[in-house]
Amino acid sequence: LREMQPEKTFYPDANMTLRVSYGKVDGYYPSDAVEYLHYTTMEGIMEKENPDIYDYVVENKLKELYQKKDYGIYANTKGEMPVAFIATNHTTGGNSGSPILNAEGHLLGLNFDRCWEGTMSDIQYDPDQCRNISVDIRYVLFIIDKFAGAKHLVEEITLVR
């Protein structure tokens, strides 16, 4: 293709080059009367709990932390425990684990998926429908610190609030 169109610029693909995607944290409306907020909280984990489905089993310790609202420094300004957020970043398969940074270079989360409506973005990106899904780094730190009891690991990290 490059030989046939030498004047055309092609995006790198699977060649070990750095890939950068940018966007903003933002909810969306996938269909009539349906709204997805830009973030989820631990309340949603509890709402979805189902002991009959392995992926929806909630450990007792996590339930206790939720009931006590023992989120420590990781709670948002509303006192909620943020879990995940969606943003307009254009991602694709293989982006799982990619860091999500703010304009100052601070780690906000880790990308792990796309919304269903955004899977078509490999062919055509629609900023009204395409959202990537990331785990909020505050939830990751909460799990390390409060749930796993590994506060010593968090103490080695410089946290920016």
Secondary structure, 3 states (H helix, E strand, C coil): CCCCCCCCCCCCCCCCCCCCCCCCECCEEEECCEEECCEEEHHHHHHHCCCCCHHHCCCHHHHHHHHHCCCHHHCCCCCCCEEEEEECCCCCCCCCCCEEECCCCCEEEEEEEECHHHHHHHCCCCCCCCCEEEEEHHHHHHHHHHHCCCHHHHHCCCCCC
